[in-house]
Amino acid sequence: MVFTILIPQILADEGRSGLMTVLGHGFMGDGDGMATGSREFANLTGRVMIATDWKGWRLMAISMP
């Protein structure tokens, strides 16, 4: 998965759109943890939350002397 998107139920229930908030991934984290951790905020404010996964550096890709 590259990103996670959370759409508050209230937006679907009311048939309206909401502002989008783009989150990162935290420290070496994933988008799922960031987006679902913001569920209450999204529901209170009617914001769509999108968060990215950490991609790139892997332990195996780092060469150790």
Phi and psi in degrees as GROMACS dihedral restraints (atoms count N, CA, C in turn):
[ dihedral_restraints ]
;  ai    aj    ak    al  type     phi  dphi    fc
    3     4     5     6     1  -101.6    20    10
    4     5     6     7     1   -32.6    20    10
    6     7     8     9     1  -150.6    20    10
    7     8     9    10     1   163.8    20    10
    9    10    11    12     1  -125.9    20    10
   10    11    12    13     1   137.1    20    10
   12    13    14    15     1  -123.2    20    10
   13    14    15    16     1   136.7    20    10
   15    16    17    18     1  -121.8    20    10
   16    17    18    19     1   119.4    20    10
   18    19    20    21     1  -110.8    20    10
   19    20    21    22     1   118.0    20    10
   21    22    23    24     1   -61.0    20    10
   22    23    24    25     1   139.7    20    10
   24    25    26    27     1   -58.1    20    10
   25    26    27    28     1   -34.1    20    10
   27    28    29    30     1   -60.0    20    10
   28    29    30    31     1   -32.9    20    10
   30    31    32    33     1   -66.7    20    10
   31    32    33    34     1   -42.4    20    10
   33    34    35    36     1   -67.6    20    10
   34    35    36    37     1   -42.4    20    10
   36    37    38    39     1   -61.8    20    10
   37    38    39    40     1   -38.5    20    10
   39    40    41    42     1   -94.9    20    10
   40    41    42    43     1    -1.7    20    10
   42    43    44    45     1    60.1    20    10
   43    44    45    46     1    39.6    20    10
   45    46    47    48     1  -127.3    20    10
   46    47    48    49     1   165.8    20    10
   48    49    50    51     1   -95.6    20    10
   49    50    51    52     1   166.4    20    10
   51    52    53    54     1  -136.5    20    10
   52    53    54    55     1   161.9    20    10
   54    55    56    57     1   -65.0    20    10
   55    56    57    58     1   150.4    20    10
   57    58    59    60     1  -102.9    20    10
   58    59    60    61     1   136.6    20    10
   60    61    62    63     1  -117.6    20    10
   61    62    63    64     1   124.1    20    10
   63    64    65    66     1   -99.3    20    10
   64    65    66    67     1   124.1    20    10
   66    67    68    69     1  -108.5    20    10
   67    68    69    70     1   163.8    20    10
   69    70    71    72     1   -88.7    20    10
   70    71    72    73     1  -141.2    20    10
   72    73    74    75     1  -126.3    20    10
   73    74    75    76     1     3.5    20    10
   75    76    77    78     1    74.2    20    10
   76    77    78    79     1  -169.9    20    10
   78    79    80    81     1   -84.8    20    10
   79    80    81    82     1   107.8    20    10
   81    82    83    84     1    56.9    20    10
   82    83    84    85     1    29.9    20    10
   84    85    86    87     1  -101.5    20    10
   85    86    87    88     1  -160.2    20    10
   87    88    89    90     1  -132.6    20    10
   88    89    90    91     1   161.9    20    10
   90    91    92    93     1   -64.7    20    10
   91    92    93    94     1   -34.2    20    10
   93    94    95    96     1   -59.3    20    10
   94    95    96    97     1   -46.2    20    10
   96    97    98    99     1   -63.8    20    10
   97    98    99   100     1   -38.9    20    10
   99   100   101   102     1   -70.0    20    10
  100   101   102   103     1   -45.1    20    10
  102   103   104   105     1   -69.1    20    10
  103   104   105   106     1   -46.9    20    10
  105   106   107   108     1   -70.2    20    10
  106   107   108   109     1   -26.0    20    10
  108   109   110   111     1   -70.1    20    10
  109   110   111   112     1   -15.9    20    10
  111   112   113   114     1  -104.2    20    10
  112   113   114   115     1    13.7    20    10
  114   115   116   117     1   -56.8    20    10
  115   116   117   118     1   -46.3    20    10
  117   118   119   120     1   -63.3    20    10
  118   119   120   121     1   -44.1    20    10
  120   121   122   123     1   -60.7    20    10
  121   122   123   124     1   -43.4    20    10
  123   124   125   126     1   -61.9    20    10
  124   125   126   127     1   -43.2    20    10
  126   127   128   129     1   -68.7    20    10
  127   128   129   130     1   -37.3    20    10
  129   130   131   132     1   -69.5    20    10
  130   131   132   133     1   -36.4    20    10
  132   133   134   135     1  -102.8    20    10
  133   134   135   136     1    -9.7    20    10
  135   136   137   138     1    69.3    20    10
  136   137   138   139     1    30.0    20    10
  138   139   140   141     1   -97.6    20    10
  139   140   141   142     1   141.7    20    10
  141   142   143   144     1   -84.6    20    10
  142   143   144   145     1   128.7    20    10
  144   145   146   147     1  -108.2    20    10
  145   146   147   148     1   132.5    20    10
  147   148   149   150     1  -130.1    20    10
  148   149   150   151     1   134.7    20    10
  150   151   152   153     1  -137.4    20    10
  151   152   153   154     1   145.3    20    10
  153   154   155   156     1   -97.3    20    10
  154   155   156   157     1   157.2    20    10
  156   157   158   159     1   -88.3    20    10
  157   158   159   160     1   155.4    20    10
  159   160   161   162     1   -75.3    20    10
  160   161   162   163     1   121.0    20    10
  162   163   164   165     1  -129.3    20    10
  163   164   165   166     1   148.1    20    10
  165   166   167   168     1   120.8    20    10
  166   167   168   169     1  -100.7    20    10
  168   169   170   171     1   -61.1    20    10
  169   170   171   172     1   125.1    20    10
  171   172   173   174     1  -124.9    20    10
  172   173   174   175     1   152.2    20    10
  174   175   176   177     1   -56.5    20    10
  175   176   177   178     1   -40.0    20    10
  177   178   179   180     1   -68.0    20    10
  178   179   180   181     1   -25.6    20    10
  180   181   182   183     1   -82.3    20    10
  181   182   183   184     1   -12.7    20    10
  183   184   185   186     1   -90.5    20    10
  184   185   186   187     1   119.3    20    10
  186   187   188   189     1   -84.5    20    10
  187   188   189   190     1   133.3    20    10
  189   190   191   192     1  -106.3    20    10
  190   191   192   193     1   139.5    20    10
